[in-house]
Every structure is written in structure tokens, then in C-alpha cells.
Amino acid sequence: MADEEIKIIRQIRHEISAECGHDVDRVVAYYRRVQEELKRSGRFRFAGCPASPEPNDAPECAVGTETSG
């Protein structure tokens, strides 16, 4: 990935953190809300995380976009 792309990603992550008052709990809650929105959109497939300490409580992880066919 090009350095400029990494800079853009870091800037966006910083902006999200700033919007959440740099509070880790609020940042995590933000990303969980976004994850739920993506799940509801149906545009992405989700699978269980492979290395979870407690399999029954494993969060789902995005694995890629849905492809038709």
C-alpha cells in the first residue's frame, strides 16, 4: 500500500477517535455499530473469528464483499 494511502487511513482513524473523545470504549462501540450496519446492508459476508478465547462469545469478523454467482 502506498504511503499516501496509509496516511489517509491513519487520518480517518484519528478523526473517528476524535469524534469519540479518544475514549476507547466509545471507539469500540462506534466500530460495532458500523459492523452491525454493514451486516444489515447485506453487502458483506461475515464469519466467526478463528482465534477466540471463548468460542461461544466470538464476535463476527468481516471476510469480504458478497459476490454474485
LINCOR-V762555 format. One record per residue. N is the residue number from 0. RES is the residue in one letter. OMEGA is omega in whole degrees, 0 to 359 (999 if undefined). D_FIRST is the distance of its C-alpha to the first C-alpha in Angstrom with 2 decimals. Layout:
n:res:omega:d_first
N:RES:OMEGA:D_FIRST
N:RES:OMEGA:D_FIRST
This chain:
n:res:omega:d_first
0:M:182:0.00
1:A:180:3.77
2:D:181:6.52
3:E:178:8.36
4:E:178:6.57
5:I:178:6.93
6:K:180:10.34
7:I:179:11.25
8:I:179:10.76
9:R:179:12.77
10:Q:179:15.26
11:I:178:15.92
12:R:178:16.46
13:H:179:18.76
14:E:178:20.61
15:I:179:21.25
16:S:179:22.53
17:A:178:24.69
18:E:180:26.14
19:C:179:27.17
20:G:182:28.76
21:H:178:26.28
22:D:185:28.40
23:V:181:26.65
24:D:179:29.09
25:R:178:28.52
26:V:179:24.72
27:V:179:25.15
28:A:178:27.76
29:Y:182:25.50
30:Y:176:22.78
31:R:176:25.66
32:R:179:27.11
33:V:179:23.89
34:Q:180:23.76
35:E:178:27.39
36:E:179:26.85
37:L:177:24.16
38:K:182:26.62
39:R:182:29.40
40:S:181:27.51
41:G:182:27.53
42:R:185:24.18
43:F:174:22.54
44:R:179:23.92
45:F:178:24.25
46:A:177:25.32
47:G:178:26.75
48:C:185:24.63
49:P:187:25.42
50:A:181:26.05
51:S:179:28.30
52:P:178:31.20
53:E:186:33.48
54:P:183:32.87
55:N:181:35.17
56:D:185:33.21
57:A:175:29.70
58:P:177:27.49
59:E:181:25.76
60:C:178:22.02
61:A:179:20.05
62:V:177:19.21
63:G:181:18.15
64:T:175:19.77
65:E:174:23.30
66:T:179:23.85
67:S:176:27.25
68:G:999:29.35
